[in-house]
Amino acid sequence: MNEKIIVVKHVENEGPGLIESLIRRNGWQMETIEPARGQGLPENLDGIAAVIILGGPMSANDTDIYPFLQDELTFIEKVLAEEMPFLGICLGAQLLAKTCGARVFRAPQGEIGWHSIDITEEGQKDILFRDIAKNIMVFQWHEDTFGIPEKGRHLAKSDVCRNQAFKIGSNAYGIQFHIETTEDMVKSWMAGLEENIDAEKIINDTAMIMDLFQLQHEQIMTNFARLIESYVRFKKIVHQYIDSGHALMKNRQIMWWETEEMHFGSILNKHGNETQNL
């Protein structure tokens, strides 16, 4: 099974940033898909180890304006059904929440720039925030927010925007803040901002905070990488078990009391594709 990470990108200046170096360092392939440019999402999840959906200026509710968002919601359903590691950032988190039946709505107050968030008690127990301080500085750029889905776990919060991170199922995470941000990305995002936003201050804050932020990013993404590695190992074991069991049953001799139709080998030959897709 190939170890490929799918990264879904929505706008030119909002790429994988710091995440890309971790993907390359772990020896994984990275495939960037841009649905807004007409690039299609994978039909199936064969050969994929994880999915990361980045942010964008659109709302998760804008499926009429941006039909590709509906394709992403359907794709997330497949990822969740497979229990594949998933990380949704900003818009990606909102799409995950919407897929799971939670509401996406305008936040009481938008956030742009560096803000403090608190890791909840549940978050402190979770693998994603292992060895992370209870309070961290993160880069924010959003107007919408999301509800925590039913059965979702609330992992991070802030005074400005209560829902900053959540987990659904065993491997899927949504985070409101931008963990992928580089200093160059921040400078790019600051170009053309509204006059009531102090872009110069945000750029200066970035220069002071970036070293600490990169350490935090490294730890969080290392934790996510461990989740991916566990998933890949598990899938390999399952595939080996199924393949070896398939071969044994296919080659088993027909016993005297069995008819041809009862023979496991015949059954597997008839339904082999279904067995291999388990």
N, C-alpha and C positions, 0 to 999 in steps of 0.2 A: 504494500500500500504506500503510495507516494505521500510525502509529508508536505502538503501545500497549504498555505494560508491564503484565504480569499479576503481581500480588502476592498470594500465598496466605498467609492469616492463620489462626492456630489458636486464639488466646485474645484476649480483649478488650484487655488491657493490654500486649500485645506486637505493636504495629503497625509500620509501616515507619519511623517515627521520622525520623532524619536523611536516610534514603534518599529520602523523599518530596520534600524540597526540591530535591534534585538532579534527580529525574524532572521536576518542574514547570519547573525552570529551563531544562532542555533542550527544553522545548516538547512533551514527550511526554504522552500521556494515561496515566492510571493507573487500572487496574481492580482493586479489592480483592475477592478471593473468599474466603469463609469456609466451607469444607467441613463443619466441625463444626456449622454451623447449617443444613446441608442445601443449601447453594449448590453447584451443579454446576460442574465444571471444563469448559473449552471442548472441544467435540467435535473441532474441528480447530484448526490454528494460523494460519489466515488472518488477516491484519491484526495479528499479534502480533510485536513486535520482540525481546522478552526475557521471561524468567520468573524471579521471585524467590520462593523459599519460605522463610518465616520460621520461628522456633522455636516451642516449645510444651512443656508439662510431660509429654506422653506420650512413650513410646518408639517408635522406628520399628518395633519388633517387635510392637507392640500392635495388629496389624491385626484380631485377633478382637474386641478390645474396641472399637476405633474403625475400623469398616469403611472409612471415607472415606480412611484412610491407604493402603489398597490401591489406591483410585482415583488417589491421588497418585503412587504407584509406577508405575502404568500411564501416567499423564500424563507423567511424567519420561521414560519410554521414548520417547514421541513427540517430546519436545523434543530428546533426544539424537540421534534418527534424523534430525531436521531440522538438526542442528548449530547450533541457536539458542542465543544467549547465555543462560546459566543461572547463578543464584547461589543456593546453598542455605546458610542460616544456622542453625547449631546443629541442631535437628531436621531442617531442610531439608538440611543436609549429610549427616546420617545416612541420610535417605531416598535421597539420591543414591548414597551408598556401597552401600546395600542393593540398589538398582536394578541396580547394576553388579556384583553378586555378592559384595561384601565383607561381612564380619561386623560387626554392630552389637552391642555388649556393654557391661556395666557397667565403667566406668573404674576403675583401681586406686585413684584418689582423686577425689572430686567437686571441682568448682571453682565457687566463688561469690565474686564481687568482681573486683577489678583484679589482673591477673596479667601477667607478662612472657612474651612468646613470641619465638622466633628464626625469622627467615626463612632457609630452607635455601639452599644454593647454587643448586639448581634454581629455587627461588622468586625469588631475586634476578635471574634471567634472564627471568622471566615478566612479561608485560605488566601483570598485576594488581598486582604489588608494585613496579612501576617507580617510582624516585625515593622509595622508602620505606627508612627505616633498617633495619639488620639485626636490631635488637632493638626491639620496640615494646610499649607497655602497652595491653592490651585488656580489655574487660569480659567475664567468663565467668559462665555459670550452666548447669551441666550435670552429670549423673551418668553418662550413657552416653558412649561414644566409638565410633569406627569404625576398621575396617581400611582401608588404602589399596587400592582395587581393582586388579586385574591391569591393567597398562598405564597405571595412574594415576601421576601425578607428585606427589611429596611436597613441598609448598611451604612449610610452616611447622610448627614443633614447640615443645614446652616440656618442662621437666624433670618437671612433674607429669603431663602428658598428651601423649604423643609426637606424636600425629597431630592437628594443629591446622588444616591446610588442604591440599587436594589439587586437582588438575585432572585431568579425564578428557576425552579427545578434544581438540577445538580451542577450545571455547567454554564448557565447563561447569566450575564451581567449587563446592567445598564448603568452608565455613569453620566451625570449631567455635565461635569466639567471636562476640560480638554487635557487629557493626560499625554497627548502626543506632541504638545506644543514645543517648538524650537524658538530661539530668539529671532531668527529671520522670519519665521511665520508670524510672530507677533508684530514685527515691523510692517510686514505686508498687510496684515489685517487692519492696522492703524491708518493706513492710507485712505483718505476720503471719508473719514468718520465725521459724524455730525459735530457741530461747533460746541455743543454742551458736553462733549466727552473730552477729557484732558488726555489726548493721545501721547503727548510728551511725557507726562507723569507715568503712564502705563509702560512706555518704553524704558524709562529710567528704573522703574520698579522691576521690570523684567531682568535688567542687567544685574540688579542686586540679588534677586531671588533665584535666578536660573540655576546656580550651582546646587543649592539645596533641593530645588524642584527636580533636577535630573536624578539626584540620589533617590528621592521618593518615587519617581517614575521607574527607575531601575528596579527597585524592590517590588513594586506592584506588578510590573510586567514580568519579572522573574517568577513571581508567584503564579501569574497566568500561564507562563510557559510551562511550569511544572504540571499544571492542570492539563495542558495540551499533551505533554509527554505521557501522562498517565492514560489519557484517552487513546493515544496512538498505540501504546503497549497493549491496552485492553482489546482494541480492535484486532490487532495482529494475533493475539492469543485466540480470540473468537474465530477468526478466519482459519487459523491453522487447525483448530479443533473441528470445525465444520468440514474443511477440506479432507482431513484425515479420516473423519467418520464417514464422509461421503465415499471415499475410496474403498474403505473396508466393507461397507454395506454393498457397494456396487459389485465387488469381486467375490462376495460371499457365495458359496456353493448352495444350490437349491437342495433343501432337505427332502426326504422321501415323502413327508406328509404335506409338503407345500405344492400348490399349483403355481404355474408361471406367473399368474396375476398377483399371487401373494408374495412373491420374491421381492425383497427389499431393493435389490439391484434394479429390477424392472420398474418399481415405483419411483426410484430416484432418477432413472433414465427419463421417465415420463414427466417428472416434476423437478428435474434438476435445477432449472433456472430459479424456481421459487426458493429452493433450499439454499442456493448460493447467495441469494439476496437477503437472507435473514440477518 
